Amino acid sequence: MALIRKETGEKSARKGDSLEETLYLLGQGKNLEEIASMRNLQETTVCSHVAQLIGEGRYKDWKKLVTPDEILSVAHVSKKGNGELKPIYEALDGTLSYGKIRIILAVLGLSDMF
């Protein structure tokens, strides 16, 4: 993984490694900002990883990352987005980041949300 590759200078062997590293660090209790900092990534990239992991059913602790109020806010305006983030972001007056919106949309795609 990256933490090991950093020490050895080795490059990622597979494209999916980055996603796996994010999953590993989430499992270690790291938050989005910590993961981004540790991996020298933008937080939006980490959020995209998390959204993909949620969509694949591989990350189930999303309640640690978003609040019920945030989910309800996005659910309320998500029809305006038609799958696009910007209309949702604007409808929420920028109160949630694009990354959080992406995570919440992945959560809303789950049938057993609560």
C-alpha positions in Angstrom: 0.0 0.0 0.0 1.0 3.7 -0.2 2.3 3.8 3.3 4.6 1.0 2.4 5.3 2.4 -1.1 6.3 5.7 0.4 9.0 4.1 2.4 10.3 2.1 -0.6 9.6 4.6 -3.3 7.6 1.9 -5.2 4.8 3.1 -7.5 1.2 1.8 -7.4 1.0 -1.5 -9.3 -2.7 -1.3 -10.0 -5.2 1.4 -10.4 -7.5 0.0 -7.7 -4.7 0.3 -5.1 -5.7 3.9 -4.3 -9.2 2.8 -3.5 -7.9 0.0 -1.3 -5.6 2.4 0.6 -8.6 4.7 1.3 -10.6 1.8 2.5 -7.7 0.6 4.8 -7.3 4.1 6.3 -11.1 4.4 6.9 -10.9 1.1 8.7 -8.1 2.5 10.9 -10.6 5.3 12.0 -9.1 8.1 9.9 -11.4 10.9 8.8 -11.5 12.3 5.2 -9.1 15.2 5.9 -6.6 12.9 7.6 -6.7 10.5 4.7 -6.3 13.2 2.1 -3.3 14.7 4.1 -1.6 11.3 4.6 -2.0 10.3 1.0 -1.3 13.8 -0.5 -4.6 13.8 -2.2 -7.4 16.3 -2.5 -10.2 15.7 -0.1 -12.7 15.5 -3.0 -10.7 12.6 -4.4 -11.0 10.8 -1.1 -14.7 11.5 -1.1 -15.0 10.0 -4.6 -13.3 6.9 -3.3 -15.7 6.7 -0.3 -18.7 7.2 -2.6 -17.5 4.4 -4.8 -16.8 2.1 -1.8 -20.3 2.8 -0.5 -21.9 2.1 -3.9 -20.0 -1.2 -4.0 -21.2 -2.1 -0.5 -17.6 -2.3 0.7 -17.8 0.6 3.2 -20.7 0.6 5.7 -19.6 3.0 8.4 -20.7 6.1 6.4 -22.7 7.4 9.4 -19.3 8.5 10.8 -18.9 10.8 7.8 -22.3 12.4 7.2 -25.1 13.4 9.5 -28.8 12.5 9.2 -29.5 16.3 8.7 -27.0 16.5 5.9 -28.6 13.4 4.2 -32.1 14.9 4.5 -30.9 18.2 3.1 -29.4 16.5 0.0 -32.4 14.2 -0.4 -34.7 17.2 -0.3 -33.0 19.0 -3.2 -31.4 16.1 -5.1 -34.3 16.1 -7.6 -33.0 19.4 -8.8 -29.6 17.9 -9.5 -30.6 15.2 -12.1 -27.5 13.4 -11.1 -25.3 16.5 -11.3 -23.6 17.9 -8.2 -23.6 21.7 -9.0 -27.4 22.2 -8.8 -27.5 20.4 -5.5 -24.5 22.4 -4.2 -26.1 25.7 -5.3 -29.6 24.7 -3.9 -27.8 24.1 -0.5 -26.1 27.5 -0.8 -22.7 25.8 -0.6 -23.3 24.5 2.9 -22.0 21.1 2.0 -18.9 20.3 -0.1 -19.1 18.6 -3.4 -17.4 15.7 -1.8 -19.9 15.3 0.9 -22.7 15.6 -1.6 -21.1 12.8 -3.6 -21.0 10.6 -0.5 -24.6 11.4 0.4 -25.8 10.6 -3.1 -24.1 7.2 -2.8 -25.8 6.7 0.6 -29.1 7.6 -0.9 -28.6 4.9 -3.4 -28.8 2.3 -0.7 -32.1 0.7 0.2 -31.4 0.2 3.9 -30.2 3.8 4.6 -31.4 4.0 8.2 
